[in-house]
Amino acid sequence: LTNGRELADVLKLGAEKLLAGDRSHSPGTVITTAYERALGRKPTRTEAKLAAGLVGKPVQPAGVEDLLWSLTMLPEFQLIY
């Protein structure tokens, strides 16, 4: 799961789509949306704080991609999908 160009391409595309859907590019909105779509819940305060460090301020596409990588590696995500 952690290897492979296919997964990397899907996560990069997902980050681009996530940013395209959020015109404000607010870190909080991007993070909440990613968590709700990936895990079906909002992030905890600790998760939101850590995720904010990943996505950056202003939000960086590479940071959103990193957030998506971290979400897909969670056992919670892998149990859902």
Buried (B, 14 or more C-beta within 10 A) or exposed (E): EEEEEEEEEEBBEBBEEBBEEBEEBBBBBBBBBBBEBBBEEEBEEEBBEBBBEBBBEEBBBEBBBBBBBBBBEEEEBEEEE
